[in-house]
Amino acid sequence: MFLEENFNNSNELIQQAIKELLYTKLIAQLLKDFSLANIPFDVPENVKSKELQKLLHEKLYVLIMEKFNDYLNLLYVVDVPEKVFKGIKVTDVVEVAEQVSFLILKREFLKVRLKAKYT
């Protein structure tokens, strides 16, 4: 079970998080998992959705290019399913970072949604 909805991109997912009033919790979960992976990730408190997507994409790009072990550790901490991760279309690093960004947001949204539902 990854997510029941079939979001086409990060923007759709974030818009759904905003609609469900889970956007701030999504950001908090992202920051928590980056912290658990010992990767600094600075996000302004009132970050807009497009800016969040951009920051996450840029951070993943840098991790892939310069700190690959940290990148792998982050994927482990976030708990992106290996099956889903293997489905990434390898083109160039920019597109891979964008696809991984989407997978991370999907996983984090699922965590936040489940916590909201069962707490």
SEDOTOR-213018 format. One record per residue: residue number from 1; residue in three letters; y, z negated, x negated of N, C-alpha, C in turn. Coordinates in Angstrom, 3 decimals. Layout:
<atom NUM; 'ALA'; <Y; Z; X>; <Y; Z; X>; <Y; Z; X>>
...
# end
This chain:
<atom 1; 'MET'; <-1.177; 0.000; -0.847>; <0.000; 0.000; 0.000>; <1.241; 0.000; -0.893>>
<atom 2; 'PHE'; <1.934; 1.088; -0.924>; <3.163; 1.135; -1.714>; <4.328; 0.963; -0.753>>
<atom 3; 'LEU'; <4.636; 1.934; 0.019>; <5.600; 1.808; 1.114>; <5.133; 2.715; 2.232>>
<atom 4; 'GLU'; <5.230; 2.229; 3.454>; <4.782; 3.051; 4.570>; <5.661; 4.283; 4.752>>
<atom 5; 'GLU'; <6.975; 4.094; 4.633>; <7.873; 5.225; 4.797>; <7.773; 6.173; 3.620>>
<atom 6; 'ASN'; <8.030; 7.403; 3.900>; <8.068; 8.404; 2.839>; <9.513; 8.744; 2.547>>
<atom 7; 'PHE'; <10.136; 7.927; 1.710>; <11.500; 8.208; 1.294>; <11.467; 9.402; 0.354>>
<atom 8; 'ASN'; <12.453; 10.275; 0.470>; <12.523; 11.444; -0.388>; <13.220; 11.176; -1.707>>
<atom 9; 'ASN'; <14.074; 10.152; -1.728>; <14.812; 9.862; -2.953>; <15.346; 8.429; -2.907>>
<atom 10; 'SER'; <15.950; 8.044; -4.016>; <16.487; 6.689; -4.141>; <17.588; 6.422; -3.129>>
<atom 11; 'ASN'; <18.398; 7.417; -2.857>; <19.508; 7.238; -1.920>; <18.993; 6.869; -0.527>>
<atom 12; 'GLU'; <17.979; 7.569; -0.033>; <17.409; 7.250; 1.279>; <16.867; 5.821; 1.305>>
<atom 13; 'LEU'; <16.188; 5.441; 0.237>; <15.605; 4.105; 0.152>; <16.697; 3.043; 0.181>>
<atom 14; 'ILE'; <17.739; 3.233; -0.611>; <18.823; 2.257; -0.658>; <19.550; 2.191; 0.683>>
<atom 15; 'GLN'; <19.727; 3.328; 1.339>; <20.374; 3.321; 2.653>; <19.544; 2.516; 3.653>>
<atom 16; 'GLN'; <18.224; 2.607; 3.552>; <17.350; 1.814; 4.426>; <17.475; 0.329; 4.092>>
<atom 17; 'ALA'; <17.562; 0.001; 2.804>; <17.741; -1.396; 2.393>; <19.050; -1.948; 2.954>>
<atom 18; 'ILE'; <20.104; -1.136; 2.915>; <21.394; -1.554; 3.472>; <21.266; -1.762; 4.979>>
<atom 19; 'LYS'; <20.597; -0.828; 5.647>; <20.411; -0.909; 7.098>; <19.651; -2.180; 7.489>>
<atom 20; 'GLU'; <18.667; -2.562; 6.675>; <17.866; -3.762; 6.954>; <18.496; -5.031; 6.382>>
<atom 21; 'LEU'; <19.704; -4.904; 5.845>; <20.436; -6.022; 5.243>; <19.677; -6.634; 4.066>>
<atom 22; 'LEU'; <19.014; -5.797; 3.289>; <18.234; -6.255; 2.139>; <18.770; -5.732; 0.810>>
<atom 23; 'TYR'; <19.928; -5.082; 0.841>; <20.467; -4.469; -0.380>; <20.750; -5.502; -1.470>>
<atom 24; 'THR'; <21.396; -6.613; -1.124>; <21.701; -7.623; -2.148>; <20.420; -8.259; -2.687>>
<atom 25; 'LYS'; <19.434; -8.401; -1.829>; <18.149; -8.943; -2.286>; <17.426; -7.940; -3.187>>
<atom 26; 'LEU'; <17.588; -6.661; -2.904>; <17.013; -5.618; -3.756>; <17.613; -5.689; -5.157>>
<atom 27; 'ILE'; <18.921; -5.837; -5.223>; <19.594; -5.960; -6.522>; <19.115; -7.216; -7.241>>
<atom 28; 'ALA'; <19.019; -8.314; -6.527>; <18.566; -9.576; -7.124>; <17.143; -9.443; -7.669>>
<atom 29; 'GLN'; <16.280; -8.754; -6.939>; <14.904; -8.555; -7.393>; <14.863; -7.685; -8.642>>
<atom 30; 'LEU'; <15.678; -6.647; -8.666>; <15.776; -5.796; -9.866>; <16.196; -6.623; -11.076>>
<atom 31; 'LEU'; <17.245; -7.414; -10.905>; <17.740; -8.237; -12.002>; <16.695; -9.255; -12.449>>
<atom 32; 'LYS'; <15.986; -9.824; -11.502>; <14.939; -10.796; -11.821>; <13.843; -10.153; -12.666>>
<atom 33; 'ASP'; <13.380; -8.975; -12.274>; <12.295; -8.330; -13.010>; <12.744; -7.823; -14.373>>
<atom 34; 'PHE'; <13.972; -7.343; -14.465>; <14.493; -6.965; -15.781>; <14.552; -8.198; -16.677>>
<atom 35; 'SER'; <14.978; -9.315; -16.114>; <15.048; -10.555; -16.880>; <13.654; -11.000; -17.329>>
<atom 36; 'LEU'; <12.681; -10.915; -16.432>; <11.301; -11.282; -16.788>; <10.741; -10.390; -17.896>>
<atom 37; 'ALA'; <11.221; -9.155; -17.957>; <10.790; -8.228; -19.001>; <11.649; -8.367; -20.263>>
<atom 38; 'ASN'; <12.580; -9.318; -20.249>; <13.497; -9.546; -21.377>; <14.322; -8.316; -21.732>>
<atom 39; 'ILE'; <14.788; -7.643; -20.700>; <15.619; -6.459; -20.882>; <16.957; -6.731; -20.211>>
<atom 40; 'PRO'; <18.040; -6.748; -20.997>; <19.349; -6.963; -20.375>; <19.720; -5.806; -19.454>>
<atom 41; 'PHE'; <20.211; -6.155; -18.275>; <20.621; -5.144; -17.294>; <21.791; -5.725; -16.520>>
<atom 42; 'ASP'; <22.967; -5.254; -16.853>; <24.181; -5.774; -16.228>; <24.563; -4.920; -15.034>>
<atom 43; 'VAL'; <24.626; -5.562; -13.902>; <25.015; -4.894; -12.666>; <26.130; -5.719; -12.035>>
<atom 44; 'PRO'; <27.265; -5.096; -11.737>; <28.338; -5.838; -11.066>; <27.861; -6.398; -9.724>>
<atom 45; 'GLU'; <28.402; -7.530; -9.349>; <27.974; -8.216; -8.131>; <28.121; -7.355; -6.878>>
<atom 46; 'ASN'; <29.185; -6.577; -6.804>; <29.436; -5.759; -5.611>; <29.223; -4.267; -5.899>>
<atom 47; 'VAL'; <28.159; -3.954; -6.620>; <27.887; -2.579; -7.015>; <27.563; -1.714; -5.790>>
<atom 48; 'LYS'; <28.128; -0.534; -5.766>; <27.850; 0.439; -4.701>; <26.494; 1.094; -4.968>>
<atom 49; 'SER'; <25.905; 1.651; -3.937>; <24.556; 2.210; -4.057>; <24.463; 3.338; -5.081>>
<atom 50; 'LYS'; <25.426; 4.233; -5.096>; <25.393; 5.350; -6.060>; <25.508; 4.839; -7.494>>
<atom 51; 'GLU'; <26.348; 3.835; -7.677>; <26.532; 3.261; -9.011>; <25.260; 2.547; -9.469>>
<atom 52; 'LEU'; <24.589; 1.853; -8.554>; <23.322; 1.195; -8.891>; <22.302; 2.223; -9.344>>
<atom 53; 'GLN'; <22.196; 3.313; -8.608>; <21.256; 4.372; -8.979>; <21.571; 4.908; -10.375>>
<atom 54; 'LYS'; <22.846; 5.133; -10.638>; <23.277; 5.662; -11.931>; <22.956; 4.689; -13.058>>
<atom 55; 'LEU'; <23.272; 3.404; -12.860>; <23.007; 2.391; -13.885>; <21.515; 2.271; -14.186>>
<atom 56; 'LEU'; <20.705; 2.258; -13.137>; <19.262; 2.145; -13.319>; <18.709; 3.375; -14.039>>
<atom 57; 'HIS'; <19.156; 4.546; -13.639>; <18.707; 5.787; -14.266>; <19.066; 5.805; -15.759>>
<atom 58; 'GLU'; <20.295; 5.445; -16.063>; <20.744; 5.426; -17.462>; <19.952; 4.416; -18.279>>
<atom 59; 'LYS'; <19.710; 3.242; -17.702>; <18.964; 2.203; -18.413>; <17.541; 2.663; -18.711>>
<atom 60; 'LEU'; <16.910; 3.290; -17.745>; <15.545; 3.777; -17.960>; <15.516; 4.886; -19.002>>
<atom 61; 'TYR'; <16.489; 5.748; -18.978>; <16.580; 6.822; -19.972>; <16.643; 6.227; -21.380>>
<atom 62; 'VAL'; <17.502; 5.243; -21.577>; <17.638; 4.607; -22.891>; <16.331; 3.923; -23.292>>
<atom 63; 'LEU'; <15.702; 3.246; -22.349>; <14.436; 2.576; -22.652>; <13.356; 3.578; -23.060>>
<atom 64; 'ILE'; <13.259; 4.681; -22.355>; <12.252; 5.695; -22.683>; <12.516; 6.269; -24.075>>
<atom 65; 'MET'; <13.771; 6.551; -24.358>; <14.122; 7.201; -25.615>; <14.114; 6.259; -26.817>>
<atom 66; 'GLU'; <14.534; 5.000; -26.612>; <14.745; 4.124; -27.758>; <13.849; 2.891; -27.808>>
<atom 67; 'LYS'; <13.377; 2.428; -26.654>; <12.588; 1.190; -26.606>; <11.408; 1.382; -25.665>>
<atom 68; 'PHE'; <10.501; 2.246; -26.056>; <9.406; 2.624; -25.169>; <8.517; 1.437; -24.806>>
<atom 69; 'ASN'; <8.270; 0.522; -25.743>; <7.450; -0.652; -25.426>; <8.108; -1.528; -24.365>>
<atom 70; 'ASP'; <9.438; -1.666; -24.438>; <10.159; -2.419; -23.409>; <10.056; -1.719; -22.049>>
<atom 71; 'TYR'; <10.115; -0.404; -22.083>; <9.971; 0.411; -20.861>; <8.610; 0.150; -20.209>>
<atom 72; 'LEU'; <7.555; 0.185; -21.013>; <6.207; -0.064; -20.489>; <6.083; -1.484; -19.957>>
<atom 73; 'ASN'; <6.672; -2.433; -20.662>; <6.653; -3.824; -20.215>; <7.368; -3.977; -18.870>>
<atom 74; 'LEU'; <8.483; -3.285; -18.699>; <9.207; -3.330; -17.429>; <8.344; -2.801; -16.291>>
<atom 75; 'LEU'; <7.665; -1.691; -16.522>; <6.790; -1.128; -15.485>; <5.690; -2.118; -15.117>>
<atom 76; 'TYR'; <5.195; -2.838; -16.115>; <4.173; -3.846; -15.868>; <4.740; -4.992; -15.026>>
<atom 77; 'VAL'; <5.921; -5.479; -15.399>; <6.547; -6.594; -14.683>; <6.876; -6.200; -13.246>>
<atom 78; 'VAL'; <7.437; -5.013; -13.065>; <7.790; -4.544; -11.723>; <6.523; -4.304; -10.909>>
<atom 79; 'ASP'; <5.440; -3.972; -11.593>; <4.147; -3.724; -10.963>; <4.115; -2.389; -10.212>>
<atom 80; 'VAL'; <4.581; -1.349; -10.904>; <4.463; 0.004; -10.351>; <2.994; 0.390; -10.468>>
<atom 81; 'PRO'; <2.345; 0.765; -9.371>; <0.924; 1.122; -9.432>; <0.679; 2.281; -10.392>>
<atom 82; 'GLU'; <-0.347; 2.124; -11.213>; <-0.662; 3.146; -12.218>; <-0.936; 4.499; -11.573>>
<atom 83; 'LYS'; <-1.604; 4.498; -10.442>; <-1.916; 5.741; -9.737>; <-0.631; 6.504; -9.385>>
<atom 84; 'VAL'; <0.367; 5.763; -8.908>; <1.641; 6.384; -8.535>; <2.380; 6.850; -9.778>>
<atom 85; 'PHE'; <2.344; 6.024; -10.815>; <3.026; 6.354; -12.063>; <2.456; 7.623; -12.690>>
<atom 86; 'LYS'; <1.149; 7.780; -12.602>; <0.508; 8.972; -13.181>; <0.857; 10.242; -12.424>>
<atom 87; 'GLY'; <1.380; 10.107; -11.212>; <1.754; 11.266; -10.409>; <3.116; 11.841; -10.769>>
<atom 88; 'ILE'; <3.783; 11.263; -11.750>; <5.105; 11.760; -12.143>; <4.959; 13.133; -12.783>>
<atom 89; 'LYS'; <5.831; 14.031; -12.356>; <5.850; 15.374; -12.941>; <6.650; 15.305; -14.233>>
<atom 90; 'VAL'; <5.975; 15.525; -15.345>; <6.638; 15.456; -16.636>; <7.383; 16.760; -16.883>>
<atom 91; 'THR'; <8.689; 16.659; -16.921>; <9.529; 17.817; -17.205>; <10.365; 17.477; -18.438>>
<atom 92; 'ASP'; <11.509; 16.874; -18.235>; <12.279; 16.364; -19.365>; <12.564; 14.885; -19.129>>
<atom 93; 'VAL'; <13.065; 14.228; -20.144>; <13.245; 12.779; -20.085>; <14.227; 12.366; -18.979>>
<atom 94; 'VAL'; <15.242; 13.157; -18.750>; <16.225; 12.832; -17.718>; <15.549; 12.800; -16.347>>
<atom 95; 'GLU'; <14.741; 13.796; -16.054>; <14.057; 13.840; -14.754>; <12.983; 12.765; -14.643>>
<atom 96; 'VAL'; <12.284; 12.482; -15.743>; <11.277; 11.421; -15.719>; <11.957; 10.083; -15.426>>
<atom 97; 'ALA'; <13.089; 9.829; -16.071>; <13.829; 8.582; -15.833>; <14.261; 8.494; -14.372>>
<atom 98; 'GLU'; <14.652; 9.613; -13.796>; <15.055; 9.621; -12.385>; <13.872; 9.322; -11.473>>
<atom 99; 'GLN'; <12.724; 9.925; -11.757>; <11.533; 9.687; -10.946>; <11.051; 8.242; -11.072>>
<atom 100; 'VAL'; <11.080; 7.703; -12.290>; <10.654; 6.321; -12.508>; <11.632; 5.358; -11.836>>
<atom 101; 'SER'; <12.903; 5.684; -11.864>; <13.914; 4.885; -11.181>; <13.575; 4.770; -9.698>>
<atom 102; 'PHE'; <13.209; 5.873; -9.093>; <12.820; 5.899; -7.688>; <11.572; 5.041; -7.449>>
<atom 103; 'LEU'; <10.577; 5.152; -8.335>; <9.354; 4.353; -8.188>; <9.653; 2.859; -8.295>>
<atom 104; 'ILE'; <10.523; 2.499; -9.220>; <10.887; 1.091; -9.382>; <11.606; 0.588; -8.140>>
<atom 105; 'LEU'; <12.551; 1.368; -7.642>; <13.260; 0.963; -6.426>; <12.304; 0.824; -5.247>>
<atom 106; 'LYS'; <11.328; 1.730; -5.134>; <10.354; 1.632; -4.050>; <9.564; 0.324; -4.153>>
<atom 107; 'ARG'; <9.123; 0.003; -5.347>; <8.317; -1.202; -5.539>; <9.150; -2.456; -5.279>>
<atom 108; 'GLU'; <10.366; -2.456; -5.784>; <11.235; -3.614; -5.588>; <11.590; -3.783; -4.111>>
<atom 109; 'PHE'; <11.824; -2.694; -3.417>; <12.126; -2.760; -1.984>; <10.931; -3.312; -1.216>>
<atom 110; 'LEU'; <9.747; -2.907; -1.592>; <8.545; -3.434; -0.942>; <8.452; -4.948; -1.138>>
<atom 111; 'LYS'; <8.701; -5.417; -2.358>; <8.669; -6.862; -2.625>; <9.674; -7.596; -1.744>>
<atom 112; 'VAL'; <10.903; -7.082; -1.714>; <11.975; -7.714; -0.944>; <11.652; -7.704; 0.545>>
<atom 113; 'ARG'; <11.154; -6.607; 1.008>; <10.832; -6.466; 2.432>; <9.715; -7.433; 2.829>>
<atom 114; 'LEU'; <8.693; -7.532; 2.002>; <7.595; -8.452; 2.301>; <8.057; -9.906; 2.280>>
<atom 115; 'LYS'; <8.894; -10.254; 1.308>; <9.436; -11.621; 1.257>; <10.244; -11.921; 2.505>>
<atom 116; 'ALA'; <11.053; -10.963; 2.935>; <11.887; -11.164; 4.132>; <11.022; -11.305; 5.378>>
<atom 117; 'LYS'; <9.954; -10.550; 5.426>; <9.088; -10.560; 6.610>; <8.270; -11.854; 6.707>>
<atom 118; 'TYR'; <7.806; -12.358; 5.566>; <6.893; -13.493; 5.592>; <7.526; -14.825; 5.176>>
<atom 119; 'THR'; <8.844; -14.881; 5.090>; <9.478; -16.160; 4.768>; <10.278; -16.672; 5.927>>
# end
